[in-house]
Amino acid sequence: MSFPNFSSNKQSKYMEENNIEMLFSFIENEHVREKLKGSQHRITKSFNQLFAGYSLKADDILNDVIHVENYTGIIEVKKINFYSYCEHHFAPFFGQASVYYEPNVIITGLGKIARLVKDVHGRRLQIQEIMTKDIAEDIMRVLGAKGAFVETTAKHMCMCSRGPSDDTTETTVTYGCGSLIDMKR
């Protein structure tokens, strides 16, 4: 899969020439900083991929739909892997999301739910609580679902590699709305 470049060539060039150098300005060893200059293009390309979610909207992803009548079940898409960056510490966090929704008159492709999690919301600067909420609310808004419930479980590098330095800690966040507002894990 190719990832869209969310910035123009002019913006990418500016980032390579200015921002990447500034990003490593805290490194006092000039020899190390010189070696990093050779990585500027790769870092820019990496950031374009890691944060490609800014160029996507839920409306664009959840567009392949089937219309149904009198549907009374709940659709579950579980264990969707995601990788994101904490907007608070600019450190990675990663885990899995499980998405449940009760359709009203629209069902979308199952892969579309995975892309909503991984590509739209995972590839942005995020905090897990807001990401979980936004996924559920996008399903409600775009699909007109009766209810949505999302559970995410993640490891946060800001907790594993700094601060508490506890690499066993996982954070679980749930968010429900509509008919699934009270759904339990």
Buried (B, 14 or more C-beta within 10 A) or exposed (E): EEBEBBBEEEEBEEBBEEBBBEBBEEEEEEEEBEEBEEEBEEBBBEBBBBBBBEBBEBEEBBEEBEEEEEBEEBBEBEEBEBEBBBEEBEBBBBBBBBBBBBBBBBBBBEEBBBBBBBBBBBBBBBBBEBBBBBBBBBBBBBBEBBBBBBBBBBBBBBBBBEEEEEEEEEBEBBBBBBBBEEBEE
